[in-house]
Amino acid sequence: MFRIPHNVPLAILIFWIWVGFVAVVLATYFLIRWWRRKHPLPPPAPELSYSARLRERLEAQQRAARAERAARRQKAGSK
């Protein structure tokens, strides 16, 4: 059957610690939900079309090639 713990004050202390822990977790959960409603995430940026993504990649490659050529010219000019 049911046994009474030998150390009742310790059992009560552990119980109140758990009640406090659960209360803190619940308060944090509801606080985060309330804050998230007041501060919604910004909408995601619309996805670029395929041609726009290609244009960006091409421009990035061209910038890198220009920088590489400029670095070679400086290196060749310093010799």
Buried (B, 14 or more C-beta within 10 A) or exposed (E): EEEEEEEEEEEEEEEEEEEEEEEEEEEEEEEEEEEEEEEEEEEEEEEEEEEEEEEEEEEEEEEEEEEEEEEEEEEEEEE
